[in-house]
Amino acid sequence: MASDVLVISTCVMTFAIVVVAGKQGYARRTPVTLIANELGTTPEQLQRALDTSLPPVWLGPPNENHKRRVAATLDVAPERLDEVLEKYRREGLRAP
């Protein structure tokens, strides 16, 4: 009986730790949903545009042509795309 209580309490504590750790990890991710909402698109469309228009990470940061392709794919002005991305880039740096 005592071993059953120990097993159950261990499972409950493990579950709580996993849930809390998962929520903290989620808060550190890029806010794709918020960015997509500000750009007037869906998170899926934004992710697809980024995946198909940006170079692989090992080739370095995107240049202006890449950014223009993403903006054209999403049907937004390149300046608006830069503005929204910069806003979330700055907010991400302030996150704990």
Secondary structure, DSSP 8 states (H G I E B T S, - for coil): -HHHHHHHHHHHHHHHHHHHHHHHHHHHS--HHHHHHHHTS-HHHHHHHHHHHS--GGG-S--HHHHHHHHHHHTS-HHHHHHHHHHHHHHHHH--
